[in-house]
Amino acid sequence: MIDKAKYFAIAAHAATGQKRKYTGEPYWHHPERVVAILTSVEHTPAMIAAAWLHDVVEDTEVCIIDIHQFFGPEIADIVRALTDTPAQEGMNRAIRKGVDMVRLSEAGYAAQTIKLADLIDNTSTITQHDPKFAKVYLKEKRDLLDVLAHGNSDLWDTANSIATKL
């Protein structure tokens, strides 16, 4: 299941030609780093698979029904909890992030722990390459950390340390 998720994610991100914003590296390196962070704490195979897939629905042509069909309801539920609200008319960034925060506050250990690993990886890239946006991003992440108490406490401490020291 983990290898299937890994290759599925790599193929989905590659099909769109997606690259990391600041580094230009193939996008799949981000979920690979999230998986590496995740493996340092208590996790399940479903969590590793979902970590590989955590950005696929929001960034590619894959929909949550595809994830459900190929990987089952448990992984689809985790990915759904991790998928950002898409931009739509009448929803500015603050509103979308608020909706995301409510959804993540209701998520369990698996989704919240993956989100913490995601925050750790994203924060290092953004603060290094875009200090101006980092101020907005870090405020959002500090607010988000308030609702991620069900995730792994070691990753929460790491994410909080990064978000508050910069």
Contacts in CASP RR format, 6 or more apart in sequence:
PFRMAT RR
TARGET T0000
AUTHOR 0000-0000-0000
METHOD contacts of the structure
MODEL  1
MIDKAKYFAIAAHAATGQKRKYTGEPYWHHPERVVAILTSVEHTPAMIAA
AWLHDVVEDTEVCIIDIHQFFGPEIADIVRALTDTPAQEGMNRAIRKGVD
MVRLSEAGYAAQTIKLADLIDNTSTITQHDPKFAKVYLKEKRDLLDVLAH
GNSDLWDTANSIATKL
1 45 0 8 1.000
1 46 0 8 1.000
1 49 0 8 1.000
1 71 0 8 1.000
1 75 0 8 1.000
2 45 0 8 1.000
2 48 0 8 1.000
2 49 0 8 1.000
2 52 0 8 1.000
4 49 0 8 1.000
4 70 0 8 1.000
4 71 0 8 1.000
5 48 0 8 1.000
5 49 0 8 1.000
5 50 0 8 1.000
5 52 0 8 1.000
5 53 0 8 1.000
5 71 0 8 1.000
5 75 0 8 1.000
6 35 0 8 1.000
6 52 0 8 1.000
8 52 0 8 1.000
8 53 0 8 1.000
8 56 0 8 1.000
8 70 0 8 1.000
9 28 0 8 1.000
9 31 0 8 1.000
9 52 0 8 1.000
9 53 0 8 1.000
9 55 0 8 1.000
9 56 0 8 1.000
10 26 0 8 1.000
10 28 0 8 1.000
12 56 0 8 1.000
12 60 0 8 1.000
12 61 0 8 1.000
12 62 0 8 1.000
13 26 0 8 1.000
13 27 0 8 1.000
13 28 0 8 1.000
13 55 0 8 1.000
13 56 0 8 1.000
13 59 0 8 1.000
13 60 0 8 1.000
14 26 0 8 1.000
14 28 0 8 1.000
15 60 0 8 1.000
15 61 0 8 1.000
16 59 0 8 1.000
16 60 0 8 1.000
16 61 0 8 1.000
17 27 0 8 1.000
18 26 0 8 1.000
18 27 0 8 1.000
18 59 0 8 1.000
18 60 0 8 1.000
19 25 0 8 1.000
19 26 0 8 1.000
19 27 0 8 1.000
20 26 0 8 1.000
20 27 0 8 1.000
20 29 0 8 1.000
20 30 0 8 1.000
20 125 0 8 1.000
21 125 0 8 1.000
21 129 0 8 1.000
22 125 0 8 1.000
22 126 0 8 1.000
22 128 0 8 1.000
22 129 0 8 1.000
22 130 0 8 1.000
23 125 0 8 1.000
23 129 0 8 1.000
27 55 0 8 1.000
27 59 0 8 1.000
30 55 0 8 1.000
30 121 0 8 1.000
30 122 0 8 1.000
31 51 0 8 1.000
31 52 0 8 1.000
31 53 0 8 1.000
31 54 0 8 1.000
31 55 0 8 1.000
32 52 0 8 1.000
33 121 0 8 1.000
34 51 0 8 1.000
34 54 0 8 1.000
34 114 0 8 1.000
34 117 0 8 1.000
34 118 0 8 1.000
34 121 0 8 1.000
35 48 0 8 1.000
35 51 0 8 1.000
35 52 0 8 1.000
35 117 0 8 1.000
37 117 0 8 1.000
37 120 0 8 1.000
37 121 0 8 1.000
37 155 0 8 1.000
38 47 0 8 1.000
38 48 0 8 1.000
38 51 0 8 1.000
38 113 0 8 1.000
38 114 0 8 1.000
38 117 0 8 1.000
39 48 0 8 1.000
40 154 0 8 1.000
41 113 0 8 1.000
41 152 0 8 1.000
41 154 0 8 1.000
41 155 0 8 1.000
42 113 0 8 1.000
42 152 0 8 1.000
43 113 0 8 1.000
44 110 0 8 1.000
46 74 0 8 1.000
46 75 0 8 1.000
46 78 0 8 1.000
46 110 0 8 1.000
47 78 0 8 1.000
47 110 0 8 1.000
47 113 0 8 1.000
47 114 0 8 1.000
49 71 0 8 1.000
49 75 0 8 1.000
50 75 0 8 1.000
50 78 0 8 1.000
50 79 0 8 1.000
50 82 0 8 1.000
50 110 0 8 1.000
50 111 0 8 1.000
50 114 0 8 1.000
51 114 0 8 1.000
51 117 0 8 1.000
51 118 0 8 1.000
53 67 0 8 1.000
53 71 0 8 1.000
53 75 0 8 1.000
53 79 0 8 1.000
54 78 0 8 1.000
54 79 0 8 1.000
54 82 0 8 1.000
54 83 0 8 1.000
54 114 0 8 1.000
54 118 0 8 1.000
55 82 0 8 1.000
56 62 0 8 1.000
56 67 0 8 1.000
56 79 0 8 1.000
57 63 0 8 1.000
57 64 0 8 1.000
57 67 0 8 1.000
57 79 0 8 1.000
57 80 0 8 1.000
57 83 0 8 1.000
58 83 0 8 1.000
58 84 0 8 1.000
58 86 0 8 1.000
64 76 0 8 1.000
64 79 0 8 1.000
64 80 0 8 1.000
64 83 0 8 1.000
67 75 0 8 1.000
67 76 0 8 1.000
67 79 0 8 1.000
67 80 0 8 1.000
68 76 0 8 1.000
77 111 0 8 1.000
78 107 0 8 1.000
78 110 0 8 1.000
78 111 0 8 1.000
78 114 0 8 1.000
81 103 0 8 1.000
81 104 0 8 1.000
81 106 0 8 1.000
81 107 0 8 1.000
81 108 0 8 1.000
81 111 0 8 1.000
82 104 0 8 1.000
82 107 0 8 1.000
82 111 0 8 1.000
82 114 0 8 1.000
82 115 0 8 1.000
82 118 0 8 1.000
84 96 0 8 1.000
84 100 0 8 1.000
85 91 0 8 1.000
85 96 0 8 1.000
85 99 0 8 1.000
85 100 0 8 1.000
85 103 0 8 1.000
86 96 0 8 1.000
87 96 0 8 1.000
91 99 0 8 1.000
97 140 0 8 1.000
97 143 0 8 1.000
97 144 0 8 1.000
100 144 0 8 1.000
101 143 0 8 1.000
101 144 0 8 1.000
101 147 0 8 1.000
104 111 0 8 1.000
104 112 0 8 1.000
104 115 0 8 1.000
104 144 0 8 1.000
104 147 0 8 1.000
104 148 0 8 1.000
105 147 0 8 1.000
107 115 0 8 1.000
107 150 0 8 1.000
108 150 0 8 1.000
108 151 0 8 1.000
109 150 0 8 1.000
109 151 0 8 1.000
109 152 0 8 1.000
112 148 0 8 1.000
112 149 0 8 1.000
112 150 0 8 1.000
112 151 0 8 1.000
112 152 0 8 1.000
113 151 0 8 1.000
113 152 0 8 1.000
113 155 0 8 1.000
115 144 0 8 1.000
115 148 0 8 1.000
115 151 0 8 1.000
116 148 0 8 1.000
116 151 0 8 1.000
116 152 0 8 1.000
116 155 0 8 1.000
116 156 0 8 1.000
116 158 0 8 1.000
116 159 0 8 1.000
117 155 0 8 1.000
119 141 0 8 1.000
119 144 0 8 1.000
119 145 0 8 1.000
119 159 0 8 1.000
119 162 0 8 1.000
119 163 0 8 1.000
120 155 0 8 1.000
120 158 0 8 1.000
120 159 0 8 1.000
120 162 0 8 1.000
122 137 0 8 1.000
123 137 0 8 1.000
123 138 0 8 1.000
123 141 0 8 1.000
123 159 0 8 1.000
123 162 0 8 1.000
123 163 0 8 1.000
123 166 0 8 1.000
124 162 0 8 1.000
126 133 0 8 1.000
126 134 0 8 1.000
126 137 0 8 1.000
127 134 0 8 1.000
127 138 0 8 1.000
127 162 0 8 1.000
127 166 0 8 1.000
134 166 0 8 1.000
138 163 0 8 1.000
138 166 0 8 1.000
141 159 0 8 1.000
141 163 0 8 1.000
142 160 0 8 1.000
142 163 0 8 1.000
142 164 0 8 1.000
145 156 0 8 1.000
145 159 0 8 1.000
145 160 0 8 1.000
145 163 0 8 1.000
148 156 0 8 1.000
148 159 0 8 1.000
149 156 0 8 1.000
END
